[in-house]
Amino acid sequence: MAQKQPEKPTPAPIYRSPAEDWVTAALEWAGGKLLTLGIAGTLVCAVALIYYAMRFAQISIPSPEEATRFGDIISQFGTYFTVSLLVFGIGMAIVFWGDIALGAVLFLVALLFFFAPQWAPVVGFVSESPNDLSRAAIDQLGRGGLYLGVVAMVLQAVDAFIRLRNRAIYGARGDLMKYGKGIKEESDYRNVFMGKCWQLPFCRKFVRERCPIYHSRRTCWKERVGCMCEEQVIRDAMEGKTIPRDAVAAAKFIPYNRRLTPGQKAERCRQCVIYNEHQRHKYRLAVPLTFVFIGGLYALLHEQLLTGTHQIMRNFDTAMANITVKSAIDTGQRGTIGAAPGIIEEFVLVAVVLFVFSQLMRFVEFAIFKLKV
């Protein structure tokens, strides 16, 4: 006969004050307006810059006075374009804050504009050898992409910091719990880092004194039975059942529920406040280990990573430039990336490392608090 699965806890309604509702509504309204304004401004300024790039690619270089005047116009549109991109990034952050794809989308948009000098000749916006004004107009797109990339990096760092802080402090307390829900921390507890269940703040003293898990020096999540999920443990404590102080003898008093399968017992642990406090300790241990791991790889392999980043960018730059070359004679001289790594390659490498760290911490959070490994 099939065993009854443990019931999933029912979500408790979330009550917010009128002030919180007003602030949320105001942020949503402002975020939507900023996002719309940013998209419109970005498109208008990008079209204007592309128009000037195409126009000056088809005419001869004007007089120095006209070149200066048009250069100022291009610079002004470039500033408007950068501001519009930043407004777009802020609007995206407000509207889609907490979305796992937010940082990736902003970073991809930043890369699209950052590499505009490489793909613009491919689609025919500029000639193979653009003049100074035409190149300056396209370079403004790349500059805007660079600033948006910085915003994407900052948002990734802020999001990662908030998630790390909340999980390290609160663990899974904001998630749905069935066993021990609403239980307050004991005033005389010893919250031992990575300690056993009876060394955590939710172990109640009157139960601990008559708990076979405590006297046998074991943990409830390994035995799949404890004071939050097994009625027999509480009943024995209430009845004052005597438990031997000897660890071996006390282990014989652990009440194993034979009516539940191992999977059902594991599910009880996943919904228990004590086990999730243990998971919070795991997360606090995993965060610095992950940071040291990523930081160590970056420090030890910095030269190799920087060289690899430079080579990838140079290969991409050359490949994009060679697409527009009609003769194969000078294909090796068409790249615009320098022969040695510079500040751009370092910036891209740091952005990639931060992105990898952020996504890795999301995976660690998912594994510890969702999969409960």
C-alpha positions, 0 to 999 in steps of 0.5 A, a space after each residue: 500500500 502506497 505511503 502518504 507523502 508529507 504534505 507541502 506547507 501552505 504559503 502564508 499570506 504576505 501583508 504589507 503596510 500601505 506605505 510599503 505598497 505605495 513605495 512599491 507602486 512608485 518604484 514600478 511606475 518609475 522603473 517602467 517610465 525610465 525603461 521606456 525613456 531609455 529604450 526610446 533615447 537609445 534608439 534615437 541616438 543610435 540611429 542618429 550616430 549611424 546616420 552620421 557614420 554612413 553620411 560621412 563615409 560617402 562624402 569627402 572630408 569637409 573643411 576643418 571648421 565643418 569637421 569641428 562642428 560635426 565632431 561636436 554634434 557627434 560628441 553630443 549625440 554620443 553623450 545623449 546615447 550613453 545617458 540613454 543607455 544608463 537610463 535603460 540599465 537603471 529602468 531594467 534594474 528596477 523592473 526586473 530586479 532579482 531576475 536571473 537574466 537581468 545581468 546577462 541581458 544588460 551585459 549582452 546589450 553592452 557587448 553589442 554596442 561595445 563591438 559596434 566598430 567591428 560589426 558596423 562595416 559588416 552590415 554596411 554602415 561604414 566603409 572598410 576604411 572610414 574617415 575620422 568623423 565616420 569612425 568617431 560616430 561608430 566609436 560613440 556606440 562602443 563607448 556607450 556599451 562600455 559604460 553599460 557594461 560597467 553598470 551591468 557589473 555593478 548590478 551583478 555585484 550588488 545583487 550577489 551581495 544582497 543575496 549572499 547577505 540575506 541567505 547568510 543571515 536568514 538562511 531558508 527562513 523566508 521559504 516554506 517550512 512545515 516542521 518547526 514553523 514559527 518556533 523561536 530561537 532558544 535564549 540559552 542556545 549555543 549556535 555552533 558553526 556547522 554544529 550538530 542539531 542540538 548545538 543549533 538555536 532551535 533545540 529546545 532544552 526540555 526536549 534535549 535533556 530527554 533526547 536520544 539523538 543528543 545523548 548518542 551525540 548524533 544528528 537528526 538529519 542523519 538519523 532522519 528523525 528528530 524533535 520537529 518531525 517525529 511525534 514519538 520524540 516529543 511524547 517521550 520528552 513530555 512523559 519524562 522518559 529516561 534516556 541513558 547517558 551512554 552514547 551507545 545505549 542512548 542510540 537504541 532509544 532513537 525511534 525509527 518510523 518504519 511506516 515512512 520511506 527514506 525519501 519521505 523522511 528526507 522530505 521531512 528534513 527539507 521542510 524542517 527549521 533545524 535542518 535549514 539552519 544547518 543549511 545556512 551554516 553550509 552556505 556561510 561556509 560555501 561563500 568564502 570558499 567559492 570566493 577564494 576559489 574564483 579569486 585564487 584562479 584569477 590571481 594564479 592564472 591572471 596572465 594566461 586568462 588575460 592573454 586568452 581574453 586578448 586572443 579571443 577579442 583579437 580573433 573576433 576583431 580580425 574575423 569581423 574585419 576580414 568579412 568585408 575584405 575583398 582581397 585576401 592579400 591584407 586580411 592579416 592587417 585588418 584588426 583594430 585590437 592591439 598586439 598586446 593586452 590592455 585596459 579593455 582586455 582587463 575590463 572584459 576579464 574582470 567582467 567575465 570573472 564577476 559574472 562567473 562568480 555571481 552565477 556560481 553563487 546562484 548555483 550554490 544557493 540553489 543547491 543548498 536551499 532548493 535541492 537541500 544537498 
